[in-house]
Amino acid sequence: MSLKAYQTTAARAENPRQTEYRLFGQVTRALMEAERMDKSQIRERMDALDWNRRMWSMLGNDCSLSSNGLPEQVRANIISLSIWVNKHTSLVMRNQEEIAPLIDVNRIIMQGLAPVENAQEGVSAIRQSVG
């Protein structure tokens, strides 16, 4: 099956939350690879950082629209995160900060977007460790 056919099939089978989860996974994987690269591999690192920044900018812009269906506080939090990601990414690009916090934020968002069965497993694991 061609890539285009696969993408079309995947798009029909996914809901928006699943699509966001998949996108976060792809971007986060790219950031993790960039984190392991030598800092001399500027282009590859910048590509991953830019992809993450563009994703967060898109999310922030989408949350600024009155037509966005998310609760106002969630929208405000996503906009705040997108601003932080933009600033932190600029610092990483200037070698003044590390990539790890960007990866951490993406992973936290992915946990919230995870399919319900995965989320339930996480809740069960937390309950077992606490109790």
Contacts in CASP RR format, 6 or more apart in sequence:
PFRMAT RR
TARGET T0000
AUTHOR 0000-0000-0000
METHOD contacts of the structure
MODEL  1
MSLKAYQTTAARAENPRQTEYRLFGQVTRALMEAERMDKSQIRERMDALD
WNRRMWSMLGNDCSLSSNGLPEQVRANIISLSIWVNKHTSLVMRNQEEIA
PLIDVNRIIMQGLAPVENAQEGVSAIRQSVG
1 9 0 8 1.000
10 22 0 8 1.000
11 19 0 8 1.000
14 22 0 8 1.000
17 113 0 8 1.000
18 115 0 8 1.000
20 113 0 8 1.000
21 110 0 8 1.000
21 113 0 8 1.000
21 114 0 8 1.000
21 115 0 8 1.000
23 55 0 8 1.000
24 55 0 8 1.000
24 106 0 8 1.000
24 109 0 8 1.000
24 110 0 8 1.000
24 113 0 8 1.000
25 106 0 8 1.000
25 110 0 8 1.000
27 48 0 8 1.000
27 51 0 8 1.000
27 52 0 8 1.000
27 55 0 8 1.000
27 106 0 8 1.000
28 52 0 8 1.000
28 103 0 8 1.000
28 106 0 8 1.000
28 107 0 8 1.000
28 110 0 8 1.000
30 47 0 8 1.000
30 48 0 8 1.000
30 51 0 8 1.000
30 52 0 8 1.000
31 48 0 8 1.000
31 49 0 8 1.000
31 52 0 8 1.000
31 99 0 8 1.000
31 102 0 8 1.000
31 103 0 8 1.000
31 106 0 8 1.000
32 103 0 8 1.000
33 44 0 8 1.000
33 48 0 8 1.000
34 44 0 8 1.000
34 45 0 8 1.000
34 47 0 8 1.000
34 48 0 8 1.000
34 49 0 8 1.000
34 99 0 8 1.000
35 98 0 8 1.000
35 99 0 8 1.000
35 100 0 8 1.000
35 103 0 8 1.000
37 44 0 8 1.000
37 45 0 8 1.000
39 45 0 8 1.000
39 95 0 8 1.000
45 99 0 8 1.000
46 93 0 8 1.000
49 89 0 8 1.000
49 92 0 8 1.000
49 93 0 8 1.000
49 99 0 8 1.000
49 102 0 8 1.000
50 89 0 8 1.000
52 85 0 8 1.000
52 89 0 8 1.000
52 102 0 8 1.000
52 106 0 8 1.000
53 85 0 8 1.000
53 86 0 8 1.000
53 89 0 8 1.000
56 81 0 8 1.000
56 82 0 8 1.000
56 85 0 8 1.000
56 86 0 8 1.000
57 82 0 8 1.000
57 86 0 8 1.000
59 78 0 8 1.000
59 82 0 8 1.000
60 78 0 8 1.000
60 79 0 8 1.000
60 82 0 8 1.000
62 68 0 8 1.000
63 70 0 8 1.000
63 74 0 8 1.000
63 75 0 8 1.000
63 76 0 8 1.000
63 78 0 8 1.000
63 79 0 8 1.000
63 82 0 8 1.000
64 75 0 8 1.000
64 79 0 8 1.000
68 75 0 8 1.000
70 78 0 8 1.000
81 105 0 8 1.000
81 109 0 8 1.000
84 105 0 8 1.000
85 102 0 8 1.000
85 105 0 8 1.000
88 97 0 8 1.000
88 101 0 8 1.000
88 102 0 8 1.000
89 102 0 8 1.000
91 97 0 8 1.000
92 98 0 8 1.000
92 99 0 8 1.000
92 102 0 8 1.000
111 119 0 8 1.000
112 119 0 8 1.000
END
